[in-house]
Amino acid sequence: MTTETADFIVIGAGIAGASVAYELSLNGKVILLEMEASPGYHSTGRSAAVMSENYGPALWSRLVTASRQFLEVPPEGFADVPLVTPRGALFLARDGEQGRLAAQADELASRGASIDLVSAEDALRFCPVLKTSEFVSALYEPDCMDIDTNALLAGYLKMLRARGGRLVTNGRVETLDRSGDVWKISTPVGTFEAPVVINAAGGWVQQIASLAGLSYRNVVPFRRTAVVFDPPSGSSIQTWPMTFDVAETFYFKPEAGRIMVSPVDMAPSEPCDAQADELEVAIAIDRIHTYTTMEVRTVKHKWGGLRTFSPDHEPVIGRDPEEPSFVWLAGQGGNGVMGGAAAARLAASFALGAGIPADIAALGVTAENVSPGRACVLDASGEKPVVGTLEAFG
Ligand SMILES: Cc1cc2nc3c(=O)[nH]c(=O)nc-3n(C[C@H](O)[C@H](O)[C@H](O)COP(=O)(O)OP(=O)(O)OC[C@H]3O[C@@H](n4cnc5c(N)ncnc54)[C@H](O)[C@@H]3O)c2cc1C
């Protein structure tokens, strides 16, 4: 088998790998290795496909802000359809949670995002099926958007090819060895070499690091379940927002004429082809019955997907402290699609040894606070990502 050489090899063709491959292809030849027959088969193809600047831990939500421009106005020729369409998001607070809602509103306003703080009764004008007795107030984020994830992924891959890069499917990385100044990679479909590797393997990032002979990093996958059912007949759901509670026990949104709901479960998982959990399906249905006037008669569709977190839930992006030619783009949690454009630019800047892009640095992102070498990511002594925190949406 011949060996193909490149300037950069990216491992994993989900949204993370495709986007950083696209960014790096401006600077050299990129090979993107994907173990499955199709890109986007795992987490990227299973998301709720929403972009909210009020979502996620501090640094991720800022990367979402820094990604907005790309999603709204992608480069010429990137896609034939809009990558984002208006959705709106509604965050519901119970008694005692108004302080949290106010803090979210302040944080959003500080980044220039539009917000509207309303009573639970007023929230009915956005989503008429809420049981308002369950909540006291709500934050409406009008600029929350649906993302066309397929078009986004396809756009990155199309542009990668146009710039001379290559996607290799069925290309599971089986060995990864550093020899001199070069990484040598073997897959069932060929061998590949490059001086720099980007680890964008989603739930499998720790496995890739182990193959490379690097120390354990605390970046681990958790399963989430999603369920789809028919809305009440005659209701015009298309304008309903993404609706969730501040306490993070559920969210639901219109999805291709139906309603998607998640009980926002977060169960530790091995990296795998995740499936919906039956107990979580039942919990999702119960949440709909408890907090809305809708009735779930039949589950039309359900799925599971992995979301990968570091203990602080923040990005894991940067050069490995043991081997600087091994660059991490990981820990996307529930922000990987919406914040992926800025995360990719950040990872590319580390791979190139360049400074952090100015717009991202201006939002308070530093090499240290996203580093794969920061204490909580390095610490394998028992500190695990916290389950069920405010950041568990996605
Ligand atoms: C139910 C649910 C709802 C979500 N909702 C949202 C949302 O609304 N908005 C949002 O932004 N995010 C959301 N997310 C999170 C989002 O889906 C992830 O953050 C994102 O898809 C992660 O992308 P990724 O490229 O890192 O991972 P993946 O898409 O999993 O890609 C990693 C790739 O690496 C490949 N790989 C693994 N090992 C190897 C190997 N040895 N060799 C070669 N390839 C390998 C895998 O096959 C895979 O294709 C949601 C997630 C779930 C599960």
The ligand as an SDF file (V2000), in Angstrom:
LIG
                    3D

 53 58  0  0  0  0  0  0  0  0999 V2000
  -29.3140   14.8010   21.1050 C   0  0  0  0  0  0  0  0  0  0  0  0
  -28.2330   15.8300   20.8420 C   0  0  0  0  0  0  0  0  0  0  0  0
  -28.5950   17.1440   20.5820 C   0  0  0  0  0  0  0  0  0  0  0  0
  -27.6170   18.1030   20.2960 C   0  0  0  0  0  0  0  0  0  0  0  0
  -28.0100   19.3780   19.9600 N   0  0  0  0  0  0  0  0  0  0  0  0
  -27.0900   20.2940   19.5900 C   0  0  0  0  0  0  0  0  0  0  0  0
  -27.4670   21.5700   19.1210 C   0  0  0  0  0  0  0  0  0  0  0  0
  -28.6620   21.8970   19.0460 O   0  0  0  0  0  0  0  0  0  0  0  0
  -26.5030   22.4400   18.7250 N   0  0  0  0  0  0  0  0  0  0  0  0
  -25.1640   22.1040   18.7940 C   0  0  0  0  0  0  0  0  0  0  0  0
  -24.3210   22.9350   18.4430 O   0  0  0  0  0  0  0  0  0  0  0  0
  -24.7780   20.8960   19.2280 N   0  0  0  0  0  0  0  0  0  0  0  0
  -25.6920   19.9820   19.6130 C   0  0  0  0  0  0  0  0  0  0  0  0
  -25.2910   18.7350   20.0310 N   0  0  0  0  0  0  0  0  0  0  0  0
  -23.8620   18.4690   20.1630 C   0  0  0  0  0  0  0  0  0  0  0  0
  -23.1910   18.2560   18.8100 C   0  0  0  0  0  0  0  0  0  0  0  0
  -23.8830   17.2500   18.1110 O   0  0  0  0  0  0  0  0  0  0  0  0
  -21.7250   17.8750   19.0400 C   0  0  0  0  0  0  0  0  0  0  0  0
  -21.1000   18.8450   19.8670 O   0  0  0  0  0  0  0  0  0  0  0  0
  -20.9460   17.8180   17.7380 C   0  0  0  0  0  0  0  0  0  0  0  0
  -21.6500   17.0930   16.7560 O   0  0  0  0  0  0  0  0  0  0  0  0
  -19.5870   17.1910   17.9600 C   0  0  0  0  0  0  0  0  0  0  0  0
  -18.9660   17.0850   16.7010 O   0  0  0  0  0  0  0  0  0  0  0  0
  -17.6410   16.2270   16.5200 P   0  0  0  0  0  0  0  0  0  0  0  0
  -17.2040   16.4080   15.1200 O   0  0  0  0  0  0  0  0  0  0  0  0
  -16.7050   16.5410   17.6240 O   0  0  0  0  0  0  0  0  0  0  0  0
  -18.1060   14.7130   16.8060 O   0  0  0  0  0  0  0  0  0  0  0  0
  -18.6730   13.5970   15.8030 P   0  0  0  0  0  0  0  0  0  0  0  0
  -19.7280   14.1330   14.9310 O   0  0  0  0  0  0  0  0  0  0  0  0
  -19.0100   12.4180   16.6430 O   0  0  0  0  0  0  0  0  0  0  0  0
  -17.4320   13.2840   14.8800 O   0  0  0  0  0  0  0  0  0  0  0  0
  -16.3220   12.5410   15.3330 C   0  0  0  0  0  0  0  0  0  0  0  0
  -15.9460   11.6090   14.1880 C   0  0  0  0  0  0  0  0  0  0  0  0
  -14.7200   10.9440   14.5030 O   0  0  0  0  0  0  0  0  0  0  0  0
  -14.7820    9.6810   13.8690 C   0  0  0  0  0  0  0  0  0  0  0  0
  -13.7760    8.7900   14.4470 N   0  0  0  0  0  0  0  0  0  0  0  0
  -13.7490    8.2980   15.7070 C   0  0  0  0  0  0  0  0  0  0  0  0
  -12.6830    7.4850   15.8660 N   0  0  0  0  0  0  0  0  0  0  0  0
  -12.0320    7.4570   14.6820 C   0  0  0  0  0  0  0  0  0  0  0  0
  -10.8660    6.7840   14.2130 C   0  0  0  0  0  0  0  0  0  0  0  0
  -10.1470    5.9470   14.9880 N   0  0  0  0  0  0  0  0  0  0  0  0
  -10.4640    6.9920   12.9280 N   0  0  0  0  0  0  0  0  0  0  0  0
  -11.1800    7.8290   12.1120 C   0  0  0  0  0  0  0  0  0  0  0  0
  -12.3130    8.4740   12.5130 N   0  0  0  0  0  0  0  0  0  0  0  0
  -12.7160    8.2960   13.7850 C   0  0  0  0  0  0  0  0  0  0  0  0
  -16.2150    9.2260   14.1320 C   0  0  0  0  0  0  0  0  0  0  0  0
  -16.6280    8.2060   13.2550 O   0  0  0  0  0  0  0  0  0  0  0  0
  -16.9840   10.5270   13.9560 C   0  0  0  0  0  0  0  0  0  0  0  0
  -17.5260   10.6610   12.6530 O   0  0  0  0  0  0  0  0  0  0  0  0
  -26.2270   17.7420   20.3070 C   0  0  0  0  0  0  0  0  0  0  0  0
  -25.8670   16.4200   20.5720 C   0  0  0  0  0  0  0  0  0  0  0  0
  -26.8520   15.4650   20.8140 C   0  0  0  0  0  0  0  0  0  0  0  0
  -26.4150   14.0500   21.0420 C   0  0  0  0  0  0  0  0  0  0  0  0
  1  2  1  0
  2  3  1  0
  2 52  2  0
  3  4  2  0
  4  5  1  0
  4 50  1  0
  5  6  2  0
  6  7  1  0
  6 13  1  0
  7  8  2  0
  7  9  1  0
  9 10  1  0
 10 11  2  0
 10 12  1  0
 12 13  2  0
 13 14  1  0
 14 15  1  0
 14 50  1  0
 15 16  1  0
 16 17  1  0
 16 18  1  0
 18 19  1  0
 18 20  1  0
 20 21  1  0
 20 22  1  0
 22 23  1  0
 23 24  1  0
 24 25  2  0
 24 26  1  0
 24 27  1  0
 27 28  1  0
 28 29  2  0
 28 30  1  0
 28 31  1  0
 31 32  1  0
 32 33  1  0
 33 34  1  0
 33 48  1  0
 34 35  1  0
 35 36  1  0
 35 46  1  0
 36 37  1  0
 36 45  1  0
 37 38  2  0
 38 39  1  0
 39 40  1  0
 39 45  2  0
 40 41  1  0
 40 42  2  0
 42 43  1  0
 43 44  2  0
 44 45  1  0
 46 47  1  0
 46 48  1  0
 48 49  1  0
 50 51  2  0
 51 52  1  0
 52 53  1  0
M  END
$$$$
